[in-house]
Amino acid sequence: MIKKIFTLIICFSLFFLRSYGQPPNYAFQALSGTFTPLSGGTPVILTYGTSAVPNDDGIATPANAVPIGFTFSYNGTNYTSIRPCANGWASFSTTTLAANVDTWTNSLANGPTAAANQRPLLAPLWDDHDMVALGRVSYQLSGTAPDRVLTIEWTNAEWDYNATSGVMSFQVKLYETTNIIEFVYKQEAGLLATLSGGASIGLTTTATGNNTFLSLSDAGANPSVSSTTETSTILTKPATGQIYRWIPYCTASAVNTTGEKISNFSYNTINNNSSSTAGYENFGGVSTTVYLFPTTSTLPFSTTISSFVPTDEVKIFIDFNHNGDFNDPGETVFTSAGPLASGTVTGNIAIPALSSLVLPGRTRLRVRLHDTGSGPNSTSCNSSATGQVEDYTIDIQQCLALNIVAQPPNTAICNAGNGSIAINTTGTNLTYQWQISTNGGGSFTDLTNNATYVGVTSSTLSIAGANLSMNGYQYRVIMNGTCTQANTTSNASILTVNTPAATTTNPTDKSGCVGTSVSFTSAASGSSPSYQWQVSTDGGFNYTDISGATSATLTLSNLSMAQNGNRYRSVATVTSCGAAITTPAILTVFALPVATASVAPVDQVKPGTTTYVTAGSVPGPASYVWRFNNAIIPGATARSVIADVNGIGKYNVTVTDINGCSNTSPDVDVKALLADWLFIYPNPTSGQFTVRLYSYWNFGTKVVTITNSAGILVEKKSFISNSSYFPMQFDLRGQATGIYFVHVFDKYTHTEAVGKVFIQR
């Protein structure tokens, strides 16, 4: 009896020694639920130094610890009280925190300081909070045994102390019997302080250092959990109703391990030797990542048993759904066939495709060795009479083959400048090796990091101090990965080394009249510069790009006065080398002259009378061009033209001013003066004369009959008129001297007139 008791003492001592430095023994689940605020909760007395200050950095002293209300097992140790801190964590330690040193230093691996001795602790949202405004920390016990729940609530925490109002409310819930822990969150209206360094969310053991904590990667709906990578920079509010649940794994052990124990377990990258005879060994800090490719994984394992017997059995369990037990269908992944023939058990562990029952991420693998002939226990929990139990951590991840999202593009770098070439990829555990070709792609060699190249084994290759001799070099990257075809090669990126732009021709000032066009010209040297013209409408203070003006010459058509005084410049850009900007040129736009035409002293004429059509111009004109009935009047370049009965019609004048700008006046009319007599001239005549008779119709047929004094017909003609005073020409030089009678009849108006003409020799 004494020997058995001594053996048990040794086993339990070794159990605790082997557990030291191991992460908390919990499964993790992220859920969506409801945040239910406490009603009538009891305030927690928080103390900073010797003062009760519930607002900033305070923590409950051991005397003011919150009674849990039932015995709660955390990581295998029973507790009846817990001590909340205003900074978003709660300690199971019973050690007084002198002056609350480092309550805000949110290190799950090492905080608070070792001297503070406040571990183990729960950290639902650990940062430098302030509870000054509406904030408070309170607690409440609810339910009835054995299903009671202790809720600790932080209300309206100002995250961090520089925040001006409540940012988050959150709770820690401790469940009786199951010993489950939950963190529950509710967003408040306030904003995180800009100086906040970020929060930690997770659990710790009593120890410090690596593998003494579980840390969430973020505050999202599906964070990952790590015992080796601590995240203390969370700056995103957890969603209202977000629940992070921590489920303790059931205890398992064996009483007698002297002759039958696990001395080695190998699986994937795990190859763990153990000489301890503890009934349970927590190797939660020993982990391996198992990749499912394309959707499942089947990998071999081996378990070596010291001093085996044929009735020994090895069982392996995996908590696929992260619920803290191994009892769900499919979670017993291996059972050895007996009787054993040797001390090494081998087989395969098959992990099925991800589903609602097989979740990605960190979970627990448990190995149980037991003797089926000596008090067997083939379950994943509780104790066996003989054998041993070991726990390991596996991280199940979907393995992704290489996917090239974007090939490395052709790249330009300025002479003596720096640049980079990158490939955009997705895939699991990708590695990169950049290569160079200096012969147009004929051959490639691996690059090494040096003064010119950095990042040769990353997705981005950085190039420093490129020179013109490197122009045309090609670069590609060789990629490998866990689930990627070996030595997958990217496309080649061609490097162009450019010389910068320099202005060789500046545009000159230009002027133009409204409605005309002007052109500005610029030129720049360098490697194929591109051009962009810009305009300033405020005297050169600000410039904006002109849409479509991307050549060396800028042409402005149909000028307007709104453009007068604008400044125009050209920006010549060489890719990767920046730009050269010309000096600006000023555009002067002249208004068109105001041109007028007027008729004076009269605007109506008849045969024998004249008038003047005169031009006006503002500003003063330099030249005139007159038109009569839209036809240029030859030689009419003076300010005025004379109009007689032959000039009845429309006149306008085109004026060119001293700036070279031209404008045309509106039309003015010289009209026919109404007269009811017949005009015959010259009279007397040698026999050649003209006959005119007014008609208010411009078109019509007139018949002219001429008789001598004896009444004898000497001439008869018909005329188709096209003006009010249509000229009808006659030549009677063959007639004798004397008086002749001229009779005109208008066939259209049936008007007629008679006159006399005297022919003399």
C-alpha positions in Angstrom: 0.0 0.0 0.0 2.8 2.4 0.9 4.5 1.5 -2.5 1.4 2.3 -4.4 0.9 5.6 -2.6 4.6 6.5 -3.2 4.1 5.7 -6.9 1.1 7.9 -7.1 2.9 10.8 -5.5 5.7 10.5 -8.0 3.3 10.3 -10.9 1.4 13.4 -9.9 4.6 15.3 -9.2 5.9 14.4 -12.6 2.5 15.4 -14.1 2.8 18.9 -12.7 6.4 19.2 -13.7 5.6 18.2 -17.3 2.6 20.5 -17.4 4.7 23.5 -16.3 5.4 25.7 -19.3 2.6 24.2 -21.3 -0.3 26.3 -22.8 -3.7 26.3 -21.1 -5.5 23.0 -21.7 -8.5 24.4 -23.6 -10.4 24.1 -26.9 -11.5 27.3 -28.5 -14.8 28.2 -30.3 -15.9 31.5 -31.8 -19.7 31.9 -31.8 -22.3 34.5 -32.4 -24.8 35.1 -29.6 -26.3 37.7 -27.4 -24.8 40.2 -24.9 -27.2 40.4 -21.9 -26.3 43.3 -19.6 -26.3 42.6 -15.8 -29.2 43.9 -13.9 -28.5 44.6 -10.3 -24.9 43.4 -10.3 -22.6 43.9 -7.4 -19.9 46.5 -8.0 -16.3 45.3 -7.7 -14.1 47.3 -5.4 -11.0 48.1 -7.4 -7.8 49.5 -5.8 -4.9 51.4 -7.2 -2.1 51.6 -4.6 -4.0 52.4 -1.4 -6.9 54.2 -3.0 -10.2 52.7 -4.2 -10.3 54.0 -7.8 -12.7 52.0 -9.9 -11.8 54.1 -13.0 -8.2 53.6 -14.0 -5.7 50.7 -13.5 -7.5 49.5 -10.4 -7.6 45.8 -9.4 -9.5 43.9 -6.8 -7.3 43.1 -3.8 -7.4 39.6 -2.4 -9.7 40.9 0.3 -12.1 42.3 -2.3 -11.9 39.4 -4.6 -15.1 38.3 -6.4 -16.5 35.1 -4.9 -17.2 32.7 -7.7 -20.0 31.1 -5.8 -18.9 27.5 -6.6 -15.6 25.7 -7.1 -14.3 26.5 -10.5 -11.5 24.4 -12.1 -9.2 26.5 -14.3 -6.5 24.5 -16.1 -6.7 21.7 -13.6 -6.6 23.9 -10.4 -9.7 24.7 -8.3 -10.5 28.3 -7.4 -13.3 29.9 -5.4 -12.5 33.6 -6.1 -11.3 35.8 -8.9 -9.9 39.4 -9.0 -10.9 41.6 -11.9 -8.8 44.5 -13.1 -10.1 47.7 -14.8 -7.8 47.1 -17.7 -9.8 44.2 -19.0 -8.4 41.1 -17.3 -9.1 39.0 -14.2 -6.6 37.1 -12.0 -7.0 33.8 -10.1 -3.9 34.7 -8.1 -4.3 35.5 -4.4 -1.1 37.6 -4.3 -1.6 41.3 -3.6 -0.4 43.5 -6.5 1.7 46.2 -5.0 0.9 49.6 -6.5 -0.7 47.7 -9.4 2.5 47.7 -11.4 2.1 47.0 -15.1 -1.6 46.2 -15.0 -1.8 47.9 -18.4 1.1 46.1 -20.1 -0.9 43.6 -22.0 1.6 40.8 -22.5 0.0 37.3 -22.3 3.4 35.8 -22.4 5.0 37.8 -19.6 2.6 40.3 -18.0 2.1 41.5 -15.4 5.8 41.4 -14.3 7.0 38.3 -12.7 7.3 40.0 -9.4 3.6 40.9 -9.5 2.7 37.2 -9.6 -0.9 37.8 -10.9 -1.0 34.7 -13.2 -3.0 32.7 -14.2 -5.4 35.2 -15.7 -8.2 35.6 -18.1 -8.0 38.5 -20.6 -11.2 39.3 -22.5 -9.9 42.7 -23.7 -6.6 43.6 -22.0 -5.5 47.2 -22.7 -5.0 50.4 -20.8 -8.8 51.1 -20.2 -10.4 53.9 -18.2 -13.8 53.6 -16.5 -14.2 57.3 -15.6 -17.5 58.2 -17.3 -20.2 55.5 -17.1 -17.8 52.7 -16.7 -17.8 50.2 -13.9 -16.9 46.6 -13.1 -19.6 44.4 -11.5 -20.5 40.7 -11.0 -23.5 38.5 -10.6 -24.1 34.9 -9.8 -27.1 33.3 -11.6 -28.8 29.9 -11.9 -28.9 27.0 -9.5 -26.4 24.3 -8.6 -24.9 22.5 -10.4 -25.5 24.8 -13.3 -24.6 28.2 -11.9 -22.9 30.9 -13.8 -20.7 33.8 -12.5 -20.7 36.8 -14.8 -18.1 39.6 -14.5 -19.0 42.7 -16.5 -16.9 45.6 -17.7 -19.4 48.4 -18.7 -18.6 51.3 -21.0 -14.8 50.8 -20.9 -13.0 53.7 -22.5 -10.4 51.9 -24.7 -7.7 53.1 -23.9 -7.5 55.8 -21.3 -7.4 58.6 -23.9 -10.8 57.7 -25.2 -13.5 60.2 -24.4 -16.5 57.9 -24.0 -17.4 54.3 -23.6 -16.0 52.1 -26.4 -16.8 48.5 -25.3 -18.7 46.5 -22.8 -17.7 42.9 -22.2 -18.2 40.0 -19.9 -16.4 36.9 -18.5 -18.7 34.0 -17.8 -17.6 31.0 -15.6 -19.8 27.9 -15.8 -20.2 25.5 -12.9 -19.6 21.8 -13.5 -18.4 22.2 -17.2 -15.8 24.8 -16.2 -16.3 26.5 -19.5 -15.2 30.1 -19.9 -16.9 32.6 -22.2 -15.9 36.1 -23.3 -19.0 38.1 -24.5 -18.9 41.6 -26.2 -21.0 44.6 -26.9 -19.9 47.6 -28.9 -20.6 51.1 -27.5 -20.7 54.4 -29.4 -17.3 55.7 -28.5 -14.1 55.4 -30.6 -10.8 53.9 -29.7 -8.2 56.4 -28.6 -5.8 57.2 -31.3 -2.8 56.5 -29.0 -3.9 53.0 -28.2 -1.3 50.3 -28.8 -4.0 47.6 -29.1 -5.4 44.9 -26.9 -4.8 41.2 -26.1 -7.4 38.5 -25.9 -6.7 35.1 -24.4 -5.7 33.0 -21.4 -2.5 32.4 -19.4 -1.1 29.7 -17.1 0.9 30.5 -13.9 4.2 30.4 -15.8 5.6 33.0 -18.2 7.2 32.7 -21.6 6.5 30.7 -24.7 3.7 28.1 -24.5 2.2 29.6 -21.3 -0.7 31.3 -23.0 -3.4 31.1 -25.7 -3.7 34.3 -27.8 -6.3 35.2 -30.3 -5.0 36.6 -33.6 -7.7 39.2 -33.9 -11.2 40.2 -32.7 -13.1 38.9 -35.7 -15.6 36.2 -36.2 -13.0 33.5 -36.8 -9.7 34.3 -35.1 -6.9 31.8 -34.9 -5.4 30.7 -31.6 -1.7 30.4 -30.9 0.4 29.4 -27.9 3.7 30.7 -29.4 2.7 33.9 -31.3 1.2 36.6 -29.0 -1.0 39.3 -30.5 -1.2 42.4 -28.3 -2.2 45.0 -31.0 -5.9 44.3 -31.6 -7.5 47.6 -32.6 -10.8 46.4 -34.0 -13.9 46.2 -31.8 -15.4 42.7 -31.4 -18.9 42.6 -32.8 -21.9 42.9 -30.5 -22.9 39.4 -29.5 -19.5 38.0 -30.4 -18.6 35.0 -28.0 -15.2 33.5 -27.5 -15.7 30.2 -25.7 -12.9 28.2 -24.0 -13.7 24.6 -23.2 -11.4 22.6 -20.9 -10.4 19.2 -22.1 -11.4 16.3 -19.9 -8.7 14.9 -17.7 -7.1 11.5 -18.6 -4.3 9.6 -16.9 -3.1 6.1 -15.8 -2.2 4.8 -12.4 0.7 2.4 -13.3 3.1 3.4 -16.1 6.2 1.6 -14.8 6.2 -1.1 -17.4 3.9 0.3 -20.1 4.4 3.8 -21.2 4.7 5.9 -24.4 8.3 6.5 -25.0 8.0 8.1 -28.5 5.2 9.5 -30.6 5.9 10.5 -34.2 3.4 12.1 -36.6 4.0 14.6 -39.4 6.7 17.0 -37.9 6.2 15.7 -34.3 8.9 13.3 -33.1 8.6 13.5 -29.3 10.5 11.3 -26.9 9.4 11.0 -23.3 11.0 9.1 -20.3 8.5 10.4 -17.7 6.3 7.9 -16.0 3.5 10.4 -15.3 0.1 9.0 -16.1 -0.6 12.1 -18.1 1.8 14.2 -20.1 0.7 17.5 -21.6 2.6 18.2 -24.7 0.2 20.9 -25.9 3.3 23.0 -26.7 4.4 20.4 -29.2 2.5 21.1 -32.3 2.4 20.3 -36.0 0.5 21.8 -38.9 -1.4 19.3 -41.0 -2.4 20.5 -44.5 -5.4 19.0 -46.3 -4.5 18.6 -49.9 -6.5 18.8 -52.0 -9.2 18.2 -49.4 -8.0 15.5 -47.0 -4.9 14.2 -45.3 -3.7 10.7 -44.5 -0.3 10.7 -42.8 1.6 7.9 -41.0 2.3 7.8 -37.3 4.2 5.6 -34.9 3.9 5.1 -31.2 6.7 3.3 -29.3 5.8 1.5 -26.1 8.3 0.7 -23.4 8.1 -3.0 -22.2 4.9 -3.7 -24.1 2.6 -6.7 -23.5 0.4 -8.2 -26.2 -2.8 -7.0 -24.5 -1.7 -3.3 -24.8 -3.9 -1.1 -27.0 -3.2 2.3 -28.5 -6.0 4.7 -29.3 -5.7 8.1 -30.9 -8.4 10.8 -30.7 -8.6 14.3 -32.4 -11.1 17.0 -31.3 -12.1 17.9 -34.9 -15.0 20.2 -33.9 -13.1 22.1 -31.2 -15.8 21.3 -28.5 -13.4 20.1 -25.8 -14.1 16.4 -26.1 -13.3 13.5 -28.4 -16.7 11.9 -28.3 -18.1 13.0 -31.6 -18.4 10.7 -34.6 -15.1 10.2 -36.4 -13.0 11.7 -33.6 -11.5 8.3 -32.7 -9.0 8.2 -35.6 -7.0 5.0 -34.7 -7.4 1.9 -32.6 -4.6 -0.7 -32.7 -5.4 -4.3 -33.5 -4.4 -6.8 -30.9 -2.6 -8.7 -29.7 0.5 -6.6 -30.2 3.5 -8.3 -31.7 6.0 -5.5 -30.9 6.5 -2.4 -29.0 6.0 -0.1 -32.0 2.5 0.6 -33.2 2.2 2.2 -36.7 -0.7 3.3 -38.8 -2.2 6.2 -40.6 -4.2 9.1 -39.3 -6.9 10.2 -41.8 -8.3 13.7 -41.5 -11.4 14.3 -43.6 -12.4 17.3 -45.5 -13.3 20.5 -43.6 -17.0 20.7 -42.6 -19.1 21.8 -39.7 -17.7 18.7 -37.9 -14.1 19.2 -39.0 -13.0 22.8 -38.3 -9.7 24.4 -39.4 -7.3 25.6 -36.8 -5.6 24.6 -33.6 -7.0 21.6 -31.8 -6.0 18.6 -29.6 -4.7 15.2 -30.5 -4.7 12.6 -27.6 -2.9 9.3 -27.5 -4.0 6.7 -24.9 -2.0 3.6 -24.2 -3.8 1.1 -21.9 -3.7 -2.6 -21.1 -6.9 -4.3 -22.2 -6.3 -7.1 -19.8 -5.7 -4.9 -16.7 -8.6 -2.7 -15.8 -9.1 -1.3 -19.3 -10.4 2.2 -20.2 -10.6 2.8 -23.9 -12.3 6.2 -23.7 -10.6 9.5 -24.2 -11.1 10.6 -20.6 -10.6 9.4 -17.1 -7.9 7.1 -15.7 -6.7 3.6 -16.7 -5.1 1.1 -14.3 -2.1 0.7 -16.6 -0.7 2.8 -19.4 -0.2 6.5 -20.2 -2.0 9.4 -21.9 -0.2 12.2 -24.0 -1.8 15.3 -25.5 -0.4 17.2 -28.6 -1.5 20.1 -30.6 -2.3 19.9 -34.3 -3.2 22.8 -36.6 -5.5 21.7 -39.4 -5.3 23.9 -42.4 -6.6 23.7 -46.0 -3.6 23.4 -48.2 -3.7 25.8 -51.2 -1.7 25.2 -54.4 0.1 28.2 -55.9 -2.2 30.7 -57.6 -0.5 33.5 -59.5 -2.9 36.4 -59.1 -0.7 38.8 -61.0 2.6 38.0 -62.9 5.6 40.3 -62.3 5.0 43.2 -64.6 7.6 44.9 -66.9 9.2 47.5 -64.8 10.9 50.9 -65.4 13.5 52.4 -63.1 15.2 55.7 -63.5 18.9 55.7 -64.1 20.7 55.5 -60.6 17.3 55.1 -59.0 15.5 52.4 -57.0 12.5 50.2 -57.8 10.9 46.8 -57.2 9.3 43.9 -59.1 6.6 41.9 -57.3 4.5 38.9 -57.9 1.1 38.5 -56.4 0.3 35.0 -55.3 -1.8 32.9 -53.0 -0.8 29.4 -51.7 0.4 27.5 -48.6 4.0 28.0 -47.4 5.2 29.5 -50.6 9.0 30.1 -51.1 10.5 32.3 -53.7 13.8 32.6 -55.6 14.4 35.4 -58.0 16.5 34.9 -61.1 18.1 37.2 -63.6 18.8 37.0 -67.3 21.3 39.3 -68.9 21.0 37.8 -72.4 17.4 38.5 -73.3 16.0 35.5 -71.6 18.5 33.0 -73.1 19.5 31.8 -69.6 18.7 32.7 -66.0 20.7 32.5 -62.8 19.7 32.8 -59.1 20.1 36.1 -57.5 21.6 36.7 -54.1 21.1 39.6 -51.8 23.7 42.3 -52.3 24.0 46.1 -52.7 21.9 46.0 -55.8 19.3 43.3 -55.0 17.3 42.7 -51.8 14.4 40.3 -51.2 15.6 37.7 -53.6 13.7 35.0 -51.6 10.5 37.0 -51.1 7.6 37.9 -53.3 9.1 41.4 -54.0 12.5 41.9 -55.5 14.0 45.3 -54.7 16.5 46.9 -57.0 18.8 49.7 -55.8 21.0 52.0 -58.0 19.9 50.7 -61.4 22.1 51.8 -64.2 21.8 52.1 -68.0 23.8 48.8 -68.5 20.9 47.0 -66.9 18.4 48.1 -69.5 16.7 45.0 -70.9 17.6 42.7 -68.1 14.9 40.1 -67.4 13.8 38.8 -64.0 11.6 35.8 -63.0 10.9 34.0 -59.8 10.9 30.3 -59.0 8.2 29.2 -56.5 7.7 26.2 -54.4 5.2 25.4 -51.7 3.7 22.6 -49.5 1.0 21.9 -52.1 2.6 23.4 -55.2 4.3 21.8 -58.2 8.0 22.0 -57.7 9.9 24.9 -59.2 6.9 26.7 -60.7 8.3 29.6 -62.8 6.7 33.0 -63.3 6.7 35.0 -66.5 9.8 37.2 -67.0 9.7 40.9 -66.1 11.7 43.1 -68.5 13.6 46.0 -66.8 13.8 49.4 -68.6 16.3 51.9 -67.2 15.3 55.4 -68.2 17.0 58.7 -68.4 15.1 61.6 -66.9 13.3 64.3 -68.9 14.8 67.7 -69.5 13.1 70.6 -71.2 14.7 71.6 -74.5 12.0 73.9 -75.9 9.7 76.2 -73.8 6.5 77.4 -75.3 6.3 81.1 -76.2 3.6 83.6 -75.5 0.9 83.6 -78.1 -2.0 85.9 -79.1 -5.1 85.4 -81.2 -8.5 86.7 -82.0 -11.7 85.3 -80.6 -12.8 82.3 -82.7 -9.3 81.7 -84.1 -6.7 79.0 -83.1 -3.2 79.2 -81.6 -0.6 76.5 -81.0 2.0 76.2 -78.2 5.0 73.9 -78.8 7.4 72.3 -76.3 10.1 69.6 -76.4 12.0 67.5 -73.9 14.8 65.1 -73.9 14.9 61.8 -72.0 13.6 58.2 -72.5 10.4 58.7 -74.6 8.8 61.3 -72.4 5.0 61.6 -72.3 3.5 65.1 -72.4 0.7 66.7 -70.4 -0.3 70.3 -71.0 -1.6 72.2 -68.0 -3.5 75.5 -67.7 -3.5 78.2 -65.0 -6.5 80.5 -64.8 -5.3 82.3 -61.6 -2.1 83.9 -62.8 0.2 80.9 -62.4 -0.7 79.9 -58.8 -2.5 76.7 -59.6 -2.3 74.5 -62.7 -4.7 71.7 -63.8 -4.3 69.1 -66.6 -6.0 69.7 -69.9 -7.9 66.7 -70.9 -6.5 65.0 -74.1 -3.6 67.5 -74.3 -0.9 64.8 -74.4 1.3 65.7 -77.3 4.3 68.1 -77.6 2.1 70.7 -79.3 -1.0 72.2 -77.8 -3.6 73.6 -80.2 -6.4 75.8 -78.8 -9.3 76.3 -81.3 -12.2 78.7 -81.3 -10.6 81.1 -78.8 -12.8 82.9 -76.3 -12.2 86.0 -74.1 -12.5 83.6 -71.1 -9.0 82.3 -72.1 -7.4 85.7 -72.1 -4.4 85.8 -69.7 -4.3 82.0 -69.2 -0.9 80.5 -68.7 0.0 77.2 -70.4 2.9 74.9 -69.6 3.9 71.4 -70.6 4.9 68.6 -68.2 7.2 66.0 -69.8 7.3 62.7 -67.8 9.6 59.8 -68.1 8.3 56.7 -66.3 10.0 56.2 -63.0 12.1 59.4 -63.5 9.7 62.1 -62.6 8.8 65.1 -64.8 10.3 68.3 -66.3 8.1 71.3 -66.4 8.4 74.1 -69.0 8.2 77.8 -68.2 4.6 79.0 -68.8 3.5 80.9 -71.9 0.8 83.5 -71.7 -2.2 83.6 -74.1 -3.6 87.0 -75.1 -7.0 86.9 -76.7 -8.3 89.9 -78.6 -11.9 90.7 -78.9 -13.4 91.0 -82.4 -14.0 94.6 -83.5 -17.5 95.9 -83.4 -18.3 96.5 -87.1 -21.3 98.6 -88.3 -22.5 100.0 -91.6 -24.9 102.9 -92.1 -26.5 104.6 -95.1 -26.6 108.4 -95.3 -27.8 111.0 -96.0 -30.7 108.9 -97.4 -31.3 105.2 -97.7 -33.5 105.5 -100.8 -32.3 106.5 -104.3 -33.8 106.9 -107.7 -32.2 107.4 -111.0 -30.0 110.5 -110.8 -29.5 110.4 -107.0 -26.8 108.9 -104.8 -26.1 108.2 -101.2 -23.2 106.8 -99.0 -22.7 103.6 -97.2 -20.2 104.2 -94.4 -18.4 101.7 -92.0 -17.9 102.1 -88.3 -15.4 100.1 -86.1 -14.4 99.8 -82.4 -11.4 99.6 -82.1 -10.2 101.6 -85.1 -10.0 99.6 -88.3 -6.9 98.9 -90.3 -8.7 97.9 -93.5 -12.2 97.4 -95.1 -13.7 94.9 -97.5 -17.1 95.8 -98.8 -19.7 93.4 -100.1 -22.8 94.2 -102.2 -25.4 91.5 -102.2 -22.8 89.1 -100.7 -20.3 89.7 -103.5 -17.1 91.6 -102.8 -17.0 95.0 -104.4 -13.7 95.2 -106.3 -11.5 98.0 -105.1 -13.9 99.1 -102.4 -11.4 99.4 -99.5 -12.3 102.9 -98.2 -14.4 103.7 -95.3 -17.4 104.6 -97.5 -18.9 103.5 -100.8 -21.3 105.5 -103.1 -24.6 103.9 -103.9 -26.9 105.0 -106.8 -29.8 103.4 -108.5 -27.5 100.6 -109.7 -26.5 99.9 -106.2 -29.9 99.2 -104.7 -29.5 96.2 -102.4 -27.7 94.9 -99.3 -24.3 96.1 -98.1 -22.0 94.9 -95.4 -18.4 95.5 -94.5 -15.6 93.3 -93.0 -13.4 95.3 -90.8 -9.9 94.2 -89.8 -8.7 96.1 -86.7 -5.2 97.1 -85.5 -4.9 93.7 -83.8 -5.5 91.8 -87.0 -9.0 90.7 -85.8 -11.8 90.8 -88.3 -15.6 91.1 -88.0 -18.4 91.7 -90.4 -21.1 94.2 -89.9 -24.8 93.4 -90.2 -26.4 94.0 -93.6 -27.8 97.5 -94.4 -30.2 98.2 -97.3 -30.1 100.9 -100.0 -33.6 101.0 -101.2 -35.4 102.4 -104.3 -37.2 105.7 -103.9 -40.7 105.5 -105.2 -41.4 107.7 -108.2 -44.3 107.6 -110.7 -42.6 109.0 -113.7 -40.6 107.5 -116.4 -36.8 108.2 -116.3 -35.1 108.6 -119.7 -31.5 109.7 -119.8 -29.4 111.3 -121.1 -32.0 113.5 -122.8 -31.3 115.0 -125.3 -29.2 112.0 -126.6 -27.2 111.0 -129.6 -29.4 108.0 -129.8 -28.1 105.9 -126.9 -30.2 106.2 -123.7 -31.5 104.3 -120.7 -35.1 103.9 -119.7 -36.2 103.2 -116.1 -39.6 102.9 -114.6 -40.2 102.1 -110.8 -41.9 98.9 -110.0 -42.5 97.6 -106.5 -42.0 94.1 -107.8 -38.5 93.2 -108.5 -39.4 90.7 -111.1 -41.7 91.2 -114.1 -41.9 91.7 -117.8 -41.9 95.2 -119.3 -42.6 96.1 -122.9 -41.1 99.3 -124.3 -42.5 100.8 -127.5 -40.8 103.8 -129.2 -42.4 105.9 -132.0 -41.4 109.0 -133.8 -43.3 112.2 -133.9 -45.2 110.9 -136.9 -46.4 108.0 -134.8 -44.3 105.5 -136.7 -42.9 102.5 -134.6 -39.2 102.6 -134.6 -38.3 100.1 -131.7 -40.1 97.6 -129.5 -38.4 95.5 -126.9 -39.4 93.2 -123.9 -37.4 93.2 -120.7 -37.5 90.8 -117.8 -36.7 93.0 -114.8 -35.0 92.0 -111.6 -35.0 95.3 -109.7 -37.2 98.2 -108.9 -35.5 100.4 -111.4 -34.4 97.9 -114.0 -32.3 99.6 -116.6 -33.6 99.2 -120.2 -30.9 100.2 -122.8 -31.7 101.5 -126.3 -29.5 102.5 -129.3 -31.4 104.7 -131.9 -28.4 106.3 -133.5 -29.7 105.2 -136.8 -32.8 107.4 -136.5 -33.2 110.9 -137.6 -33.0 113.9 -135.4 -36.2 114.6 -133.7 -38.6 113.9 -130.8 -39.5 110.3 -130.0 -42.1 108.9 -127.7 -41.3 106.1 -125.3 -44.1 103.9 -124.0 -43.5 101.4 -121.1 -46.0 98.8 -120.2 -45.6 96.5 -117.1 -47.3 93.2 -117.9 -47.5 92.2 -114.3 -48.9 95.3 -112.7 -50.6 96.6 -115.9 -49.1 100.0 -115.2 -47.7 102.1 -118.0 -45.9 105.4 -118.6 -45.1 107.6 -121.6 -42.1 109.9 -122.0 -40.2 111.9 -124.7 -36.6 111.7 -125.8 -34.9 114.2 -128.1 -32.3 112.8 -130.5 -29.9 115.3 -132.0 -26.9 115.2 -134.2 
